[in-house]
Amino acid sequence: CFLNAKARSGLSWKTVKHVRTAFGTIIEAAVKDDFMADNPVRRTRLPRRSPVEEKTPIELETVKELIEKLPEPSCSIAALLARTGLRIGELLALRWQDIDLLKGLLSVNQTVYEGHFDEPKSKRSKRRIPLGPKCVEVLAALKRTEATPSTLVFSARNGSPLSRRNLLNRQLKPAAKALKLTGVNWHWFRHAHATLLDSTGAPIGTTQALLGHSSSEITRGTYIHSVPADARQAVEEVEKLFGTRGKLNGPKWTQVPEWPEMGSSLIN
């Protein structure tokens, strides 16, 4: 059936469930308006849920090794995600007008999914993030002389946003598989950044503000207001960790050079 086909295509069980819920809601509205006699979605069964793949524990050397293994543009993308904690949609929606390389600041104003731009996930997701020296270096290498303020930082040759899914399947997953890492996706780097912040002793409020969480529960504690100096110190401490060797300390969270122009294969 349709749901089984979606499961076989590679979609997660949770995503397939969301698809069924969406169809069920639409058909239910049709039933209430007498366009249909009943809702056949109610009689469908979800595919059997397969065991959830255990994710590779987040360790500093693992993060660094994976980033170094990646080709461009995924190498630069992963390096920035691990150092800023941005969501992949936020990073791929960045335009040069959102970045101040001189002041070392980045503003999150949009997100992109399947080529469609939208407002950030929540009110707190719209935020400003201080950039460490390495982030500034990576971004400076990506900036082309012909770039305008509205130009996307990461884009295909026609200016379209890159496809997170294509990058995942064609670059990130093969690199992770070669290193025998499991459960790695783009969001894994956001968790890595959270773990890095935690290991440096960053206050909960600073962590929440940097990650753009909507509630203190997500950052495991009571919300504490952060100040810009705290945020900058936190990200700089994270950058220092990338110059060290060994495992990350502290509790774990639950859940670059210029790259060549990319063709249509990575476009949405």
C-alpha positions in Angstrom: 0.0 0.0 0.0 1.0 3.7 -0.1 2.3 3.8 3.5 4.4 0.6 3.0 5.9 2.1 -0.2 6.8 5.3 1.7 8.5 3.2 4.4 10.5 1.2 1.7 11.6 4.5 0.1 13.6 5.3 3.2 11.3 7.5 5.2 11.3 6.9 8.9 8.4 5.2 10.7 7.6 8.5 12.4 7.5 10.4 9.1 5.2 7.7 7.6 2.9 8.1 10.6 2.8 11.9 10.1 1.9 11.3 6.4 -1.0 9.1 7.5 -2.2 11.6 10.0 -2.1 14.4 7.4 -4.2 12.3 5.0 -6.6 11.3 7.8 -7.2 14.9 8.8 -7.9 16.0 5.2 -10.3 13.1 4.6 -12.0 13.7 7.9 -12.8 17.3 6.9 -14.3 15.9 3.6 -16.5 13.5 5.6 -17.7 16.3 7.9 -18.7 18.4 4.8 -20.5 15.4 3.3 -18.1 15.0 0.4 -17.3 11.4 1.5 -19.3 8.8 3.4 -16.5 7.7 5.7 -12.7 8.0 6.3 -10.8 5.0 4.9 -7.6 6.2 6.4 -8.9 5.0 9.8 -8.7 1.4 8.5 -5.1 1.6 7.4 -2.3 0.1 9.4 1.1 1.6 9.8 4.1 -0.5 8.6 5.9 -2.5 11.3 8.3 -0.4 13.2 11.8 -1.5 12.7 14.4 -1.3 15.5 15.8 2.2 15.9 19.4 2.4 14.9 21.6 3.3 17.8 23.5 6.5 17.3 27.2 6.7 17.6 28.1 8.4 20.9 29.3 12.0 20.4 33.0 12.3 21.0 35.2 15.2 19.9 37.6 13.1 17.9 34.6 11.4 16.1 33.1 14.8 15.1 36.5 16.1 13.9 37.3 12.9 12.0 33.9 12.9 10.2 34.2 16.6 9.2 37.6 15.9 7.7 36.3 12.9 5.8 33.5 14.9 4.1 33.9 16.4 0.6 32.7 19.9 -0.1 30.3 21.5 0.4 29.3 19.1 3.2 32.7 19.6 4.9 32.1 23.3 5.4 28.4 22.7 6.3 29.3 20.2 9.0 32.1 22.3 10.4 29.7 25.3 10.8 26.9 23.1 12.2 29.2 21.6 14.9 30.6 25.1 15.8 27.3 27.0 15.8 24.6 24.6 16.6 22.4 25.8 13.8 19.7 23.6 12.3 20.5 22.5 8.8 17.6 24.4 7.4 18.8 27.6 9.1 22.3 27.2 7.7 21.2 26.5 4.1 18.9 29.5 4.3 21.7 31.9 5.3 22.4 34.9 3.0 25.4 37.1 3.2 23.3 39.9 4.5 22.8 37.7 7.6 26.6 37.6 8.4 29.0 40.2 9.7 32.4 38.8 9.3 34.1 41.8 10.8 32.1 41.7 14.0 31.9 37.9 14.0 28.1 37.7 14.1 25.5 35.6 12.4 21.7 36.3 12.3 19.2 33.6 11.9 16.2 35.0 10.0 14.9 32.2 7.8 14.9 28.5 7.4 14.5 26.4 4.2 13.0 23.0 3.6 12.7 21.3 0.2 13.4 24.6 -1.5 10.7 26.6 0.4 11.8 29.4 2.7 9.9 30.1 5.9 10.2 31.8 9.3 12.5 30.0 11.8 11.0 27.2 13.9 10.0 29.3 16.9 10.2 32.9 18.2 13.5 32.2 20.0 14.9 30.5 16.8 15.2 34.0 15.3 18.5 34.9 17.0 22.0 36.3 16.7 25.0 34.0 17.2 28.6 35.1 17.8 31.1 33.4 15.5 34.5 32.0 16.5 37.6 32.6 14.4 37.4 29.3 12.6 33.8 30.0 11.6 34.8 33.4 10.2 37.6 31.7 8.3 35.3 29.1 6.8 32.7 31.7 5.8 35.3 34.1 4.4 36.6 31.3 2.1 33.1 30.6 0.8 32.3 34.2 -0.1 32.8 35.0 -3.8 33.5 38.4 -5.2 30.3 38.5 -7.2 28.1 37.6 -4.1 25.4 40.2 -3.2 23.8 40.6 0.2 20.8 38.5 -0.9 23.0 35.7 -2.3 22.7 32.4 -0.4 25.9 31.3 1.4 25.4 27.7 0.1 23.7 27.4 -3.3 23.8 25.7 -6.6 25.1 27.4 -9.7 21.6 28.8 -10.5 21.3 30.3 -7.0 18.8 27.7 -5.7 19.3 26.3 -2.2 21.1 23.0 -1.8 19.1 19.9 -0.9 19.8 18.7 2.6 18.5 15.2 1.6 20.8 14.9 -1.4 23.8 16.1 0.6 22.9 13.6 3.3 22.6 10.6 1.0 25.4 11.4 -1.4 28.0 12.9 1.0 27.3 12.6 4.7 26.0 9.0 4.9 28.8 7.5 2.7 31.4 9.3 4.9 29.8 8.1 8.1 29.5 4.6 6.8 33.2 4.6 5.8 34.0 5.5 9.4 31.5 2.9 10.7 29.4 5.6 12.4 25.7 4.9 12.9 22.7 7.2 13.3 24.5 10.2 11.9 22.5 12.9 10.2 22.7 16.7 10.0 20.9 17.1 13.3 23.7 15.0 14.9 26.1 17.9 14.5 23.6 20.2 16.4 23.6 17.7 19.3 27.4 17.6 19.1 27.5 21.4 19.5 25.1 21.1 22.5 27.4 18.5 24.0 30.4 20.7 23.4 28.7 23.7 25.1 27.8 21.4 28.0 31.4 20.2 28.4 32.7 23.8 28.6 30.3 24.6 31.5 28.2 27.0 29.5 25.2 28.2 31.6 21.9 26.7 30.6 20.6 30.2 29.6 23.5 30.7 27.3 23.0 27.2 25.7 19.3 27.8 25.2 19.9 31.2 23.6 22.6 29.9 21.2 20.5 26.9 20.1 17.3 28.9 19.8 15.3 26.5 22.0 11.7 27.6 22.7 11.6 26.3 26.3 14.0 25.7 29.2 12.8 22.1 29.3 14.6 21.4 26.1 17.9 22.6 27.5 17.4 20.5 30.7 16.9 23.1 33.3 15.4 26.5 34.4 15.9 29.2 31.8 18.7 31.6 32.7 19.1 34.9 30.8 22.4 35.1 29.0 24.4 38.1 28.0 26.4 38.6 24.7 29.7 38.2 26.5 28.6 34.9 27.9 27.6 33.7 24.5 30.8 34.8 22.8 32.9 33.2 25.5 30.9 29.9 25.1 31.4 29.6 21.4 35.1 30.5 21.7 35.5 27.8 24.3 33.8 25.3 21.8 36.3 26.3 19.1 39.2 25.7 21.5 37.9 22.1 21.9 38.4 21.5 18.2 42.1 22.1 18.8 42.3 19.4 21.5 42.3 15.7 21.4 40.2 13.2 23.3 36.7 12.6 24.4 34.2 15.2 25.4 33.6 15.6 29.1 30.3 16.2 30.8 26.9 14.7 30.3 25.6 13.9 26.8 22.4 15.3 25.3 19.5 13.1 24.3 18.6 13.3 21.3 37.5 24.7 5.1 38.3 25.8 2.1 36.2 27.2 -0.8 34.2 24.5 -2.5 33.5 24.2 -6.3 30.2 25.2 -7.7 27.6 22.5 -7.4 25.3 21.3 -10.2 21.7 20.4 -10.3 22.3 17.1 -8.4 22.2 18.9 -5.0 19.3 21.3 -5.8 15.9 20.6 -4.2 
